[in-house]
Amino acid sequence: MSSQNFSVRTDSGTLEKIDALAQEQQRSRNVIVNEAIDRYIREETRWQAQIEDGLAAAEAGDFASPEDIDRLFDSFDQKAAQALSKDSA
């Protein structure tokens, strides 16, 4: 894939963090920024797909029942209680 240049303005603190990561990893600033952009695009694409799936399900009337929600929250409560009991043991 061919690459193209573009310019981004950022505050000096962010640039210092990018440079520190690049130095620690012995990589270029360019590699660090491109990886960050790639991760952002992947995450946003995944998130957008989930939103679209949810909207399609809602349009189809595919909603959780109140009982389903209660069971879900009960399972959260049980997991939290188990975690607390392990911490206090």
C-alpha positions, 0 to 999 in steps of 0.5 A, a space after each residue: 500500500 502506498 503511503 501519503 503524508 498529512 499533518 496533525 497538530 497536537 499538544 506538546 504533552 501528547 507529542 512527548 508521550 509519543 516520543 517517549 514510547 518510540 524511544 522505549 520501543 526503539 521505533 519511530 514516531 511514525 510507527 507509533 502514530 500509525 499503530 495508534 491510528 490503526 487501532 482507533 480505526 479497528 475499534 471504531 469500526 467494531 463499535 459502529 458494527 455493534 451499534 448497527 447490529 443493535 439498531 437492526 435488532 431493535 427495529 426487528 423488535 428483538 428486545 430483552 424481556 424484563 425477566 432476562 434483564 433480572 437474570 442478567 443483573 442477578 448473575 452480576 450480583 452473584 459474581 460480585 458476591 463471589 469476588 468479595 468473599 474471595 477477597 475477604 478470605 
